[in-house]
C-alpha cells in the first residue's frame, strides 16, 4: 500500500511495452507536457530533497512551493521528478496545499527513467536521434511501469480525477470539455476553477428525481472550458448538446450556478435557460434571478438564495409541451424535494375511540401539526366538522389507531424589535436589539436519540441555542421531533438575524421557516410533546410533555471539547502565555480529546511529569471565566461545573496540541519538581513522546528557580 491507501501495481500493455526501452533521466531530452510544470529534485544529505544544482540547501514545503511559483504558471499542476517520491508524501501534500494545485509524485520503490514507446520507433532500442523522452516511474525490482500518484490539496482533496490522465506510467493531457461526475449529473469547469469545483462536486450527495448540472454563468450564457485550456460562453442550445448523454427528456434539471448581477445579463441568461428547457424537454430549475445556489454540507444538498442573500424557492422553467406537473416541489427553505415523498409525510395523533397515548394524569396527547394555534386564553378554536377532517384512523400496532393528517407548516408569529437594553440572549456573538416573536406560537425542534430522554434531560447540543422550524418537513428524513410552545420574546427569526454569525452554522441563515431559541430565553419555551418517525414518513406521538421546560445538555465529548459548548471564554486573550500540564511519567501519550492545563505550577505528584508550555492566544478554554458565563444560563447543562470543582484552570483541545511548545520539563522527586536536564524544547506531541519512557532521565539538582 502507498501513502494514499491504494495498492501501486506495475502497469503495462497500453502505452508502453511490458519491458520498455529506458535510459537514465536526461533533462535535455525530457518531454514537456502543456499545463504541467516539472521540477527535478534529488536526495541530499540526511535524506532531504535538494535541487541538483544546489545540493547544500535542503528544501522544505515552502521552499519547494517558492521554486514552483518562480518557474510555473499559476494555473499549472506540478510533477516532481525524483526517485521514491512517495517517501516524502507529507512534504508534497503540503506543497499541494500551498499551491492550490495537484502534485504528481513517483511511488515508493520506483526510479524515474526516460522511456520510448518502441511501437513508434519500430526498433528494439532507442536511436540516437529519437524525439523527446517520457518520464516514467519504473519498479526498482520488476522494471515495470508504475502509475504516478496524484496528491490533491488537503483541504480540497477528493476521490475525483485530476486534470491529467495517468495510465501505464505516462501522464497525458485529457481532451474535450472539462466535466466532473456528480452523483446525478455533471459539473462543468474551467482551468481556473477546476480544483475548487472538483472539491464542491465531491461533497454533493445523491438526490431523488433530479439531474444536477454545475456550471458558471458568464456574459448571459454558460461558461464551458476544455482540457486544452480554452473556454467559451455557450447558449442554451449548445449546453443541451453537451448534456446529450444525460437522461433529460421529461426529467427535472437543476442548475447549480450563481446569477450575474447585471440586469441585462440576467435577462439574456433567462432566455438561454428557457432555450435549454425547450431543447432538452426537461423542467429546468434555477435560483431566483440574481441569486445563487449553495451547498449545504450537513445535508449534502443545494439551497437557493435570492439576490439579498435570503433563502428563496427554486424557480421552474418548463418546456411549452411538458406533460403533467413536475415531480418536484420547491420548498420555502430553498430546497427541491420529491413531491411524492413530501406528501407522504404525516403527523399522527390518537383518533376518537382509540387508545389515548397521553399521560395517565389526564393531559391530552400531543397536538397535531395541523391544529390551529392556541388563542390568547390558551384554548384552541374548535376543529372543522368536515367529514374529511380528520382522516380515517390508521392502526399502528398494539391496538392503537391514529388519525393521519398531512404535515403542514405552523403559523408564523408577528414580530417586534427589542430595545438594546433588553435581557441578554446567551450566545456571546448575539448582540441585543434583535427582532423576536410578539406572540405565542408553536414550532418543531429536531431531537437526536430518544425524545423521552430529551424531555427529561434536555436536547444534546454544543451550541447555546436551539434551532426550531415551523414545517416538520424541513427536518431530514427519518428525524424525531419535539413540539414546543414559545412565549413572546423567546425566538429570533433567522431570516432577520442581526449578528456576525459564526461560519459553522451560516447555512441556516435567511430561512423564513427557521427560528433561533437562545439559551438565555429558554425559560420562555415549553415542551408540548415528542414525535418519533416510524420509518414510513409518519410522525407518531410518543411522549406528552406539556409545560416542561426545554433544556440543553452537554453533547458527547466526540462532538465537543470536554463536553463544553462551542461558545466559551478563551485564554489567553492576546500574545503568548505560560501554563503547565501534568502527564503520566510512563509512556501513555497525550489524551485523545483534551488536556487540562494550569496557570500556576501544581504541587508535585509521584509518578507524574510536569511540562511548562507556551500557549498562543485563544488556544485554550478558560474554565473559570466560562463557568461564570454559563452560571446565568440555568437551562444549559454542561461539564463546566465538574471541571471548575476539580480545580482545572484551562482546557486544551487535541487539535491544538501541535501549536503548543514545551519549554521545560520536570519530574517529581523528593517531594518537589526537579528539572529534567538535556531536554530540547519542541512541540507538545513530540516532546511528550520523548519524555514518557521507561528509563528515568537524569535530572538537575534542586535550584531556587525550579522548586
C-alpha positions as CSV (number, residue, x, y, z in Angstrom):
1,X,0.0,0.0,0.0
2,X,1.2,3.5,-0.7
3,X,0.6,6.6,1.4
4,X,-2.8,7.2,-0.3
5,X,-4.2,3.8,0.8
6,X,-4.3,2.2,-2.6
7,X,-2.1,-0.6,-4.0
8,X,0.5,0.5,-6.5
9,X,0.9,-2.3,-9.0
10,X,3.1,-2.5,-12.1
11,X,1.2,-1.2,-15.1
12,X,1.6,-2.3,-18.7
13,X,0.2,-3.1,-22.0
14,X,-1.3,0.2,-23.1
15,X,1.2,2.9,-23.9
16,X,4.5,1.1,-23.3
17,X,5.7,-2.5,-23.9
18,X,5.9,-4.7,-20.8
19,X,9.6,-4.0,-20.7
20,X,10.1,-0.5,-22.0
21,X,13.2,0.8,-23.5
22,X,14.7,3.1,-20.9
23,X,17.6,5.3,-20.2
24,X,18.7,7.4,-17.3
25,X,16.8,10.7,-16.8
26,X,18.2,13.4,-19.1
27,X,16.8,16.9,-18.6
28,X,17.9,17.8,-22.2
29,X,15.7,15.1,-23.7
30,X,12.7,15.4,-21.4
31,X,9.3,15.7,-23.0
32,X,7.4,18.7,-21.7
33,X,3.6,18.5,-21.2
34,X,1.5,21.6,-21.7
35,X,0.0,22.8,-18.4
36,X,2.3,20.6,-16.2
37,X,5.4,22.1,-14.5
38,X,8.2,19.6,-14.0
39,X,10.5,20.1,-11.0
40,X,13.7,18.0,-10.9
41,X,14.8,17.2,-7.3
42,X,17.5,14.8,-5.9
43,X,18.1,13.3,-2.5
44,X,20.6,15.2,-0.4
45,X,22.5,14.6,2.9
46,X,20.2,13.1,5.6
47,X,17.6,12.1,3.1
48,X,16.2,15.6,2.5
49,X,15.5,16.7,-1.0
50,X,17.6,19.3,-2.8
51,X,17.9,21.0,-6.2
52,X,20.6,19.1,-8.1
53,X,22.4,22.4,-8.8
54,X,22.3,23.4,-5.1
55,X,23.0,20.2,-3.1
56,X,23.8,22.1,0.1
57,X,20.4,23.6,0.5
58,X,17.7,21.2,1.9
59,X,14.2,22.0,0.8
60,X,11.0,22.2,2.9
61,X,7.5,22.6,1.6
62,X,7.6,26.4,1.4
63,X,10.9,26.3,-0.4
64,X,9.5,23.8,-3.0
65,X,6.4,26.0,-3.4
66,X,8.6,29.0,-4.0
67,X,10.6,27.3,-6.7
68,X,7.4,26.3,-8.4
69,X,5.9,29.8,-8.3
70,X,9.1,31.3,-9.7
71,X,9.1,28.9,-12.7
72,X,5.5,27.9,-13.3
73,X,2.3,29.5,-14.4
74,X,-0.3,30.0,-11.7
75,X,-2.7,27.5,-13.3
76,X,-0.3,24.6,-13.7
77,X,-0.1,21.3,-11.9
78,X,3.3,20.1,-10.7
79,X,5.2,16.9,-11.3
80,X,8.2,16.1,-9.0
81,X,10.9,14.2,-10.9
82,X,12.7,12.3,-8.2
83,X,13.0,8.7,-7.2
84,X,10.8,7.3,-4.4
85,X,8.7,10.5,-4.4
86,X,6.1,8.9,-2.1
87,X,8.7,8.8,0.7
88,X,8.1,12.5,1.0
89,X,4.3,12.3,0.9
90,X,3.7,14.8,3.8
91,X,6.1,17.3,2.2
92,X,4.5,17.2,-1.2
93,X,0.9,17.1,0.2
94,X,1.8,20.4,2.0
95,X,3.2,21.7,-1.3
96,X,-0.1,20.9,-3.0
97,X,-2.0,22.8,-0.3
98,X,0.3,25.9,-0.6
99,X,-0.1,26.0,-4.4
100,X,-3.7,25.0,-4.6
101,X,-3.0,22.5,-7.4
102,X,-2.3,18.8,-7.8
103,X,1.2,17.5,-7.3
104,X,2.3,14.3,-9.1
105,X,5.0,12.2,-7.4
106,X,6.5,8.8,-8.1
107,X,5.6,5.7,-6.0
108,X,7.9,4.4,-3.3
109,X,10.3,1.8,-4.7
110,X,10.5,3.4,-8.1
111,X,13.2,5.0,-10.2
112,X,12.4,7.8,-12.7
113,X,13.6,6.8,-16.1
114,X,13.1,8.1,-19.7
115,X,11.2,5.7,-21.8
116,X,10.4,5.4,-25.5
117,X,7.3,3.7,-27.0
118,X,9.1,1.2,-29.2
119,X,6.0,0.7,-31.3
120,X,6.5,4.3,-32.5
121,X,10.2,3.8,-33.4
122,X,9.8,0.2,-34.7
123,X,13.1,-0.7,-33.2
124,X,14.1,-2.7,-30.1
125,X,16.3,0.0,-28.8
126,X,16.0,3.8,-28.9
127,X,18.1,5.5,-31.6
128,X,20.3,8.4,-31.0
129,X,18.1,10.8,-32.9
130,X,14.9,9.8,-31.1
131,X,12.5,12.5,-30.1
132,X,11.7,13.7,-26.6
133,X,11.5,11.1,-23.9
134,X,8.7,10.4,-21.4
135,X,9.4,10.4,-17.7
136,X,8.1,7.1,-16.3
137,X,8.4,5.6,-12.7
138,X,9.8,2.1,-13.0
139,X,9.6,-0.5,-10.3
140,X,13.1,-1.0,-9.0
141,X,12.8,-4.8,-8.9
142,X,10.5,-5.8,-11.8
143,X,11.4,-2.8,-14.0
144,X,7.7,-2.4,-14.9
145,X,6.0,1.0,-15.3
146,X,4.1,2.3,-12.2
147,X,1.4,4.9,-12.0
148,X,2.2,8.4,-10.8
149,X,0.5,9.3,-7.5
150,X,-1.7,12.4,-7.7
151,X,-1.7,14.4,-4.5
152,X,-4.6,16.9,-4.2
153,X,-4.6,20.0,-1.8
154,X,-5.5,18.6,1.6
155,X,-8.4,21.0,2.2
156,X,-9.8,20.2,-1.3
157,X,-8.9,16.5,-1.6
158,X,-11.5,14.2,-3.3
159,X,-11.7,10.8,-5.0
160,X,-12.4,12.5,-8.3
161,X,-9.8,12.5,-11.1
162,X,-7.2,15.2,-11.8
163,X,-6.6,17.5,-14.8
164,X,-4.3,15.0,-16.5
165,X,-4.8,11.3,-17.3
166,X,-2.4,8.9,-15.6
167,X,-2.0,5.5,-17.1
168,X,0.7,2.9,-17.6
169,X,3.3,5.2,-16.1
170,X,2.6,8.0,-18.6
171,X,1.0,11.4,-17.9
172,X,-1.2,12.6,-20.8
173,X,-3.4,15.7,-21.3
174,X,-7.1,14.9,-21.4
175,X,-9.1,16.2,-24.3
176,X,-12.6,17.6,-24.8
177,X,-14.9,19.5,-22.4
178,X,-13.9,19.7,-18.7
179,X,-16.5,17.7,-16.9
180,X,-16.6,16.1,-13.4
181,X,-19.1,13.5,-12.4
182,X,-21.8,14.3,-9.9
183,X,-23.9,11.6,-8.2
184,X,-26.8,12.5,-10.6
185,X,-25.3,14.8,-13.2
186,X,-22.2,16.7,-14.3
187,X,-20.1,19.6,-13.1
188,X,-18.6,21.7,-15.9
189,X,-15.4,23.5,-15.0
190,X,-12.5,25.6,-16.4
191,X,-8.8,25.5,-15.7
192,X,-9.2,28.4,-13.3
193,X,-11.8,26.8,-11.1
194,X,-11.1,23.1,-11.6
195,X,-9.7,22.3,-8.2
196,X,-12.5,24.1,-6.2
197,X,-15.2,22.8,-8.5
198,X,-13.9,19.3,-8.0
199,X,-14.0,19.7,-4.2
200,X,-17.6,21.0,-4.1
201,X,-18.8,18.4,-6.6
202,X,-17.4,15.7,-4.4
203,X,-19.4,16.9,-1.4
204,X,-22.8,16.9,-3.2
205,X,-24.9,13.9,-2.2
206,X,-27.2,11.8,-4.4
207,X,-30.7,13.3,-5.0
208,X,-34.0,11.8,-5.8
209,X,-35.6,12.6,-9.2
210,X,-33.4,15.5,-10.3
211,X,-30.4,15.8,-12.5
212,X,-27.8,18.4,-11.3
213,X,-25.5,20.3,-13.6
214,X,-23.0,22.7,-12.1
215,X,-22.0,25.5,-14.5
216,X,-20.7,29.0,-14.3
217,X,-22.9,31.8,-15.7
218,X,-20.9,34.3,-17.8
219,X,-22.0,37.1,-20.3
220,X,-25.6,35.9,-20.4
221,X,-24.7,32.3,-21.1
222,X,-22.9,29.3,-19.8
223,X,-19.1,29.1,-19.4
224,X,-17.6,25.9,-20.7
225,X,-13.9,25.0,-20.6
226,X,-11.8,22.5,-22.4
227,X,-8.7,20.5,-21.3
228,X,-6.7,22.5,-23.8
229,X,-7.1,25.5,-21.5
230,X,-9.6,27.4,-23.6
231,X,-13.1,28.4,-22.6
232,X,-16.2,29.7,-24.3
233,X,-19.7,31.0,-23.5
234,X,-22.4,28.6,-24.7
235,X,-26.0,29.2,-25.4
236,X,-28.8,27.1,-24.0
237,X,-28.9,25.0,-27.2
238,X,-25.2,24.4,-27.2
239,X,-25.3,23.4,-23.5
240,X,-28.1,21.0,-24.3
241,X,-25.9,19.4,-26.9
242,X,-23.1,18.9,-24.4
243,X,-25.5,17.3,-22.0
244,X,-26.8,14.8,-24.6
245,X,-25.6,11.8,-22.6
246,X,-27.8,12.7,-19.6
247,X,-31.4,11.4,-19.5
248,X,-33.1,14.9,-19.6
249,X,-36.2,14.5,-21.7
250,X,-39.2,14.8,-19.3
251,X,-36.9,15.0,-16.3
252,X,-36.1,17.7,-13.8
253,X,-32.7,19.5,-14.4
254,X,-31.3,21.6,-11.5
255,X,-28.6,24.2,-12.4
256,X,-26.0,24.8,-9.7
257,X,-25.0,28.3,-10.6
258,X,-24.7,31.9,-9.4
259,X,-26.6,34.5,-11.4
260,X,-24.8,37.6,-12.8
261,X,-25.6,40.9,-11.0
262,X,-26.1,42.9,-14.2
263,X,-29.8,43.1,-15.2
264,X,-29.1,42.8,-18.9
265,X,-27.0,39.6,-18.4
266,X,-29.8,38.2,-16.2
267,X,-32.3,38.8,-19.0
268,X,-30.1,37.0,-21.5
269,X,-29.5,34.2,-19.2
270,X,-33.2,33.7,-18.6
271,X,-33.7,33.3,-22.4
272,X,-30.9,30.8,-22.5
273,X,-32.4,28.8,-19.6
274,X,-35.7,28.7,-21.5
275,X,-33.9,27.5,-24.6
276,X,-32.2,24.8,-22.6
277,X,-35.6,23.6,-21.3
278,X,-37.2,23.6,-24.8
279,X,-34.2,21.8,-26.4
280,X,-33.9,19.1,-23.7
281,X,-37.6,18.7,-22.9
282,X,-36.7,19.0,-19.2
283,X,-38.0,21.2,-16.5
284,X,-35.0,23.4,-15.6
285,X,-34.8,24.7,-12.0
286,X,-32.7,27.7,-11.1
287,X,-32.3,30.0,-8.1
288,X,-34.2,33.3,-8.5
289,X,-32.7,35.8,-11.0
290,X,-29.7,37.5,-9.3
291,X,-29.4,34.7,-6.7
292,X,-27.3,31.7,-6.3
293,X,-27.3,28.0,-5.3
294,X,-25.1,26.9,-2.4
295,X,-24.1,23.6,-1.0
296,X,-25.5,22.6,2.5
297,X,-22.7,20.5,3.9
298,X,-24.7,18.8,6.6
299,X,-27.4,17.7,4.2
300,X,-25.2,17.4,1.1
301,X,-27.9,19.2,-0.9
302,X,-28.3,22.5,-2.6
303,X,-30.2,25.5,-1.3
304,X,-31.4,28.5,-3.3
305,X,-30.8,32.2,-2.2
306,X,-32.2,35.4,-3.6
307,X,-30.0,38.5,-4.5
308,X,-30.2,39.8,-0.9
309,X,-28.8,36.5,0.5
310,X,-32.1,35.3,1.9
311,X,-33.3,31.8,1.4
312,X,-35.7,31.6,-1.6
313,X,-37.6,29.0,-3.5
314,X,-36.2,27.5,-6.7
315,X,-37.7,28.7,-9.9
316,X,-39.1,26.3,-12.5
317,X,-38.7,26.9,-16.3
318,X,-40.9,24.3,-18.0
319,X,-40.9,23.5,-21.7
320,X,-44.1,24.5,-23.6
321,X,-45.2,20.9,-24.2
322,X,-44.4,19.5,-20.8
323,X,-46.6,16.6,-19.9
324,X,-48.2,16.8,-16.5
325,X,-46.9,18.6,-13.3
326,X,-43.4,18.4,-12.1
327,X,-42.5,15.7,-9.7
328,X,-40.6,18.1,-7.5
329,X,-41.7,20.8,-5.0
330,X,-39.7,23.9,-4.3
331,X,-39.9,24.5,-0.5
332,X,-39.7,27.9,1.3
333,X,-36.5,26.6,2.8
334,X,-34.7,26.8,-0.6
335,X,-34.7,23.0,-1.2
336,X,-36.1,20.8,-4.0
337,X,-37.9,17.7,-2.7
338,X,-39.8,14.9,-4.3
339,X,-43.5,15.8,-4.3
340,X,-44.4,12.2,-3.6
341,X,-42.1,12.0,-0.5
342,X,-43.3,15.4,0.7
343,X,-47.0,14.5,0.5
344,X,-46.3,11.2,2.3
345,X,-45.1,12.9,5.5
346,X,-48.0,12.9,8.0
347,X,-48.4,13.7,11.7
348,X,-50.4,11.1,13.5
349,X,-52.5,11.8,16.7
350,X,-54.8,9.4,18.6
351,X,-58.1,9.0,16.9
352,X,-61.5,9.2,18.5
353,X,-62.3,6.0,20.2
354,X,-58.7,4.8,20.0
355,X,-56.4,4.2,22.9
356,X,-55.0,7.5,24.1
357,X,-51.3,7.7,24.2
358,X,-51.4,10.7,26.5
359,X,-50.2,10.6,30.1
360,X,-52.2,8.9,32.9
361,X,-52.8,12.2,34.7
362,X,-55.4,13.2,32.2
363,X,-53.3,15.5,30.0
364,X,-54.2,15.3,26.3
365,X,-51.9,13.8,23.7
366,X,-49.5,15.9,21.7
367,X,-51.1,18.5,19.4
368,X,-51.2,17.7,15.7
369,X,-49.2,19.6,13.1
370,X,-52.5,20.9,11.6
371,X,-54.1,22.0,14.8
372,X,-54.8,25.8,14.9
373,X,-52.6,27.9,17.1
374,X,-53.9,28.5,20.6
375,X,-55.8,31.6,21.4
376,X,-54.8,34.3,23.9
377,X,-56.6,32.4,26.7
378,X,-54.6,29.2,25.9
379,X,-57.6,27.4,24.3
380,X,-57.8,26.2,20.7
381,X,-60.7,27.0,18.4
382,X,-63.0,24.1,17.6
383,X,-61.9,21.9,14.6
384,X,-64.0,21.7,11.5
385,X,-66.8,19.2,11.3
386,X,-65.9,18.3,7.7
387,X,-66.0,14.5,7.5
388,X,-62.7,14.6,5.6
389,X,-61.1,16.1,8.7
390,X,-59.7,14.1,10.4
391,X,-58.8,11.3,8.0
392,X,-59.9,7.7,8.9
393,X,-58.0,6.1,11.7
394,X,-55.0,4.0,10.7
395,X,-53.8,1.2,13.0
396,X,-50.2,1.4,14.1
397,X,-49.9,-1.6,16.3
398,X,-50.8,-2.7,19.8
399,X,-54.4,-1.8,19.2
400,X,-53.7,1.9,18.8
401,X,-55.3,3.8,15.9
402,X,-54.2,7.2,14.7
403,X,-55.7,9.8,12.6
404,X,-53.2,10.9,10.0
405,X,-53.0,14.5,8.7
406,X,-50.6,15.8,6.1
407,X,-47.8,17.7,7.8
408,X,-48.2,21.5,7.1
409,X,-46.3,24.5,8.3
410,X,-47.4,26.1,11.6
411,X,-48.5,29.7,11.6
412,X,-45.8,32.4,11.7
413,X,-45.9,34.8,14.6
414,X,-45.9,38.6,14.4
415,X,-42.5,40.2,15.2
416,X,-41.3,43.1,17.3
417,X,-37.9,44.7,17.6
418,X,-36.5,44.7,21.1
419,X,-34.6,47.7,22.6
420,X,-30.8,47.4,23.1
421,X,-31.5,47.3,26.8
422,X,-33.4,44.1,26.6
423,X,-32.4,41.0,28.5
424,X,-29.4,39.0,27.3
425,X,-29.7,36.2,24.8
426,X,-26.9,33.9,25.8
427,X,-24.6,33.3,22.8
428,X,-21.8,36.0,23.2
429,X,-21.9,36.8,19.4
430,X,-25.6,37.6,19.5
431,X,-26.0,41.3,20.2
432,X,-29.1,42.8,21.8
433,X,-31.9,44.6,19.9
434,X,-33.0,41.6,17.8
435,X,-36.4,41.0,16.3
436,X,-38.4,38.5,18.3
437,X,-41.8,36.9,18.3
438,X,-44.5,39.3,19.6
439,X,-47.0,36.5,20.3
440,X,-47.1,32.9,21.5
441,X,-46.5,30.4,18.7
442,X,-45.5,26.7,18.3
443,X,-42.7,25.1,16.3
444,X,-40.7,21.9,16.0
445,X,-37.3,21.1,17.3
446,X,-35.0,18.3,15.9
447,X,-34.0,15.7,18.6
448,X,-31.2,13.2,18.4
449,X,-31.9,10.0,20.3
450,X,-35.0,9.2,22.5
451,X,-37.5,12.1,22.6
452,X,-38.5,11.0,26.1
453,X,-34.9,11.4,27.3
454,X,-34.7,14.8,25.6
455,X,-37.8,15.9,27.6
456,X,-36.3,14.9,30.9
457,X,-32.6,15.6,30.4
458,X,-32.5,18.1,27.6
459,X,-31.5,18.3,24.0
460,X,-27.9,17.2,23.3
461,X,-26.0,20.0,21.7
462,X,-22.9,22.0,21.5
463,X,-24.4,25.5,20.9
464,X,-26.0,28.0,23.3
465,X,-29.2,28.0,21.2
466,X,-31.7,25.6,19.7
467,X,-32.9,25.9,16.1
468,X,-36.7,25.5,15.6
469,X,-38.8,25.4,12.4
470,X,-42.4,25.7,11.5
471,X,-42.6,22.9,8.9
472,X,-41.9,19.4,10.1
473,X,-40.9,18.5,6.5
474,X,-37.8,20.8,6.9
475,X,-36.2,18.1,9.1
476,X,-34.0,15.4,7.5
477,X,-35.9,12.3,6.5
478,X,-36.5,9.9,9.4
479,X,-35.9,12.5,12.1
480,X,-37.6,12.6,15.5
481,X,-39.1,15.9,16.7
482,X,-40.2,17.8,19.7
483,X,-43.1,20.3,19.5
484,X,-42.6,23.4,21.6
485,X,-44.7,26.4,22.6
486,X,-42.7,29.7,22.7
487,X,-43.9,32.7,24.7
488,X,-43.3,36.3,23.4
489,X,-39.6,37.2,23.2
490,X,-38.3,33.6,23.2
491,X,-37.5,33.2,19.5
492,X,-35.5,35.1,16.9
493,X,-36.3,34.6,13.2
494,X,-33.1,33.6,11.4
495,X,-34.2,35.5,8.2
496,X,-33.7,38.8,10.0
497,X,-30.9,37.9,12.4
498,X,-28.7,40.9,13.2
499,X,-25.3,39.5,14.2
500,X,-22.0,38.3,12.9
501,X,-22.8,34.7,12.8
502,X,-20.1,32.1,13.2
503,X,-19.4,30.2,10.0
504,X,-20.2,26.8,11.4
505,X,-24.0,27.4,11.0
506,X,-24.4,30.0,8.4
507,X,-26.3,27.5,6.3
508,X,-29.5,28.2,8.3
509,X,-29.4,31.9,7.7
510,X,-32.2,33.6,5.8
511,X,-34.7,30.8,6.1
512,X,-38.2,32.1,6.8
513,X,-39.1,28.8,8.4
514,X,-36.3,28.7,11.0
515,X,-36.1,30.4,14.4
516,X,-33.3,30.6,16.9
517,X,-34.2,29.9,20.5
518,X,-31.3,31.4,22.5
519,X,-30.2,29.8,25.8
520,X,-31.0,32.8,28.0
521,X,-34.6,32.7,26.8
522,X,-35.3,29.0,27.2
523,X,-37.4,29.8,30.2
524,X,-40.0,31.1,27.7
525,X,-40.1,27.8,25.8
526,X,-42.3,24.9,27.0
527,X,-42.5,21.4,25.6
528,X,-45.8,20.2,24.1
529,X,-44.8,16.7,23.1
530,X,-42.5,14.4,21.2
531,X,-42.8,12.6,17.9
532,X,-40.9,9.6,16.7
533,X,-40.6,8.8,13.0
534,X,-41.8,5.3,12.2
535,X,-39.6,4.9,9.1
536,X,-42.6,5.4,6.8
537,X,-42.7,9.2,6.8
538,X,-45.2,9.2,9.7
539,X,-44.5,11.1,13.0
540,X,-46.1,9.2,15.9
541,X,-46.7,10.8,19.3
542,X,-44.5,9.2,21.9
543,X,-44.5,11.4,24.9
544,X,-46.7,14.1,26.4
545,X,-44.6,16.9,28.0
546,X,-47.0,19.8,28.1
547,X,-45.4,22.5,30.3
548,X,-41.9,21.0,30.8
549,X,-39.1,23.5,30.1
550,X,-36.7,23.0,27.2
551,X,-33.1,22.3,28.3
552,X,-29.8,21.9,26.6
553,X,-27.4,19.2,27.9
554,X,-23.8,18.7,27.1
555,X,-23.2,16.8,23.8
556,X,-20.9,13.7,23.8
557,X,-17.2,14.7,24.0
558,X,-16.7,13.4,20.5
559,X,-18.6,16.5,19.3
560,X,-17.3,19.0,21.8
561,X,-14.2,19.9,23.9
562,X,-14.6,18.3,27.3
563,X,-18.4,18.4,27.0
564,X,-18.4,22.2,26.8
565,X,-20.4,24.4,24.4
566,X,-18.7,25.8,21.3
567,X,-19.1,29.3,22.7
568,X,-16.7,29.6,25.6
569,X,-14.2,32.1,27.1
570,X,-10.7,31.7,25.6
571,X,-7.3,32.1,27.1
572,X,-5.0,33.9,26.7
573,X,-6.8,36.9,25.2
574,X,-3.6,38.1,23.3
575,X,0.0,37.2,23.0
576,X,1.6,34.0,24.3
577,X,1.3,33.0,27.9
578,X,2.9,30.3,30.2
579,X,1.0,27.3,31.5
580,X,1.6,23.9,33.0
581,X,0.4,20.3,32.2
582,X,0.6,17.2,34.4
583,X,1.3,13.9,32.5
584,X,2.0,10.3,33.5
585,X,5.7,9.5,33.7
586,X,5.3,6.3,31.8
587,X,4.5,6.0,28.1
588,X,0.8,6.7,27.6
589,X,0.9,9.6,25.2
590,X,-1.4,12.6,25.2
591,X,-5.2,12.2,25.9
592,X,-7.2,11.8,22.7
593,X,-9.7,14.6,23.3
594,X,-8.4,17.3,25.6
595,X,-5.7,18.0,28.2
596,X,-6.2,20.1,31.4
597,X,-3.7,22.9,31.9
598,X,-2.9,25.1,34.9
599,X,-1.9,28.7,35.1
600,X,0.2,28.1,38.2
601,X,2.6,25.3,38.9
602,X,0.7,22.5,40.7
603,X,2.1,20.6,43.7
604,X,4.4,17.6,42.9
605,X,2.8,14.3,42.5
606,X,4.7,10.9,42.4
607,X,4.8,9.2,39.1
608,X,3.9,12.4,37.1
609,X,5.7,14.7,34.7
610,X,5.2,18.4,34.6
611,X,5.8,20.3,31.4
612,X,5.9,24.1,31.1
613,X,4.3,25.2,27.8
614,X,3.8,28.4,25.9
615,X,0.2,28.9,24.8
616,X,-0.7,31.2,21.8
617,X,-3.7,33.5,22.0
618,X,-7.1,31.8,22.2
619,X,-5.8,28.2,22.2
620,X,-7.4,27.1,25.5
621,X,-10.8,27.3,27.2
622,X,-10.7,29.4,30.4
623,X,-12.8,27.2,32.7
624,X,-13.3,29.8,35.4
625,X,-14.5,32.5,33.0
626,X,-16.7,30.0,31.1
627,X,-18.2,28.9,34.5
628,X,-19.1,32.5,35.3
629,X,-20.6,33.0,31.8
630,X,-22.8,29.8,32.0
631,X,-23.9,30.5,35.5
632,X,-26.6,32.8,34.2
633,X,-28.0,30.0,31.9
634,X,-29.6,27.6,34.3
635,X,-31.3,25.6,31.5
636,X,-27.9,24.7,29.9
637,X,-26.2,21.7,31.5
638,X,-22.5,21.3,30.7
639,X,-19.5,19.8,32.4
640,X,-18.0,23.2,33.3
641,X,-19.2,22.8,37.0
642,X,-17.4,19.5,37.3
643,X,-14.2,20.9,35.8
644,X,-14.4,24.0,38.0
645,X,-14.8,22.0,41.2
646,X,-11.9,19.8,40.2
647,X,-9.6,22.8,40.0
648,X,-9.0,22.7,36.3
649,X,-7.9,26.2,35.1
650,X,-7.7,25.6,31.3
651,X,-8.7,23.0,28.8
652,X,-6.6,22.4,25.7
653,X,-8.3,20.7,22.7
654,X,-6.3,17.9,21.0
655,X,-6.5,19.7,17.6
656,X,-4.2,22.4,19.2
657,X,-1.5,20.1,20.5
658,X,0.8,20.8,17.6
659,X,0.6,24.5,18.3
660,X,1.8,24.2,21.9
661,X,5.6,24.4,22.6
662,X,7.1,22.7,25.6
663,X,9.8,25.0,27.2
664,X,10.9,23.0,30.2
665,X,10.1,19.6,31.8
666,X,10.2,18.4,35.4
667,X,9.9,15.1,37.2
668,X,8.5,14.6,40.8
669,X,11.4,13.8,43.1
670,X,12.0,14.3,46.8
671,X,8.6,16.0,47.3
672,X,9.2,18.6,44.7
673,X,9.6,19.2,41.0
674,X,13.1,18.6,39.6
675,X,14.0,20.0,36.2
676,X,15.0,17.4,33.6
677,X,18.4,18.1,32.1
678,X,19.2,17.8,28.4
679,X,15.6,18.4,27.4
680,X,15.2,20.1,24.0
681,X,12.1,22.4,23.6
682,X,9.7,21.4,20.9
683,X,6.0,20.8,20.0
684,X,3.9,19.1,22.7
685,X,3.3,15.7,21.0
686,X,7.0,15.0,20.1
687,X,8.3,16.4,23.4
688,X,5.9,14.2,25.5
689,X,6.8,11.1,23.4
690,X,10.5,11.7,24.2
691,X,9.8,12.3,27.9
692,X,7.5,9.3,28.7
693,X,9.9,6.5,28.7
694,X,10.7,3.5,31.0
695,X,14.2,4.8,31.8
696,X,14.1,7.9,34.0
697,X,16.3,10.6,32.5
698,X,18.9,12.5,34.5
699,X,17.6,15.4,36.5
700,X,19.3,18.6,37.6
701,X,19.9,19.2,41.3
702,X,17.2,21.3,43.0
703,X,17.6,25.0,42.5
704,X,15.7,28.0,43.7
705,X,14.1,28.7,40.4
706,X,13.0,25.1,39.8
707,X,11.5,24.0,43.1
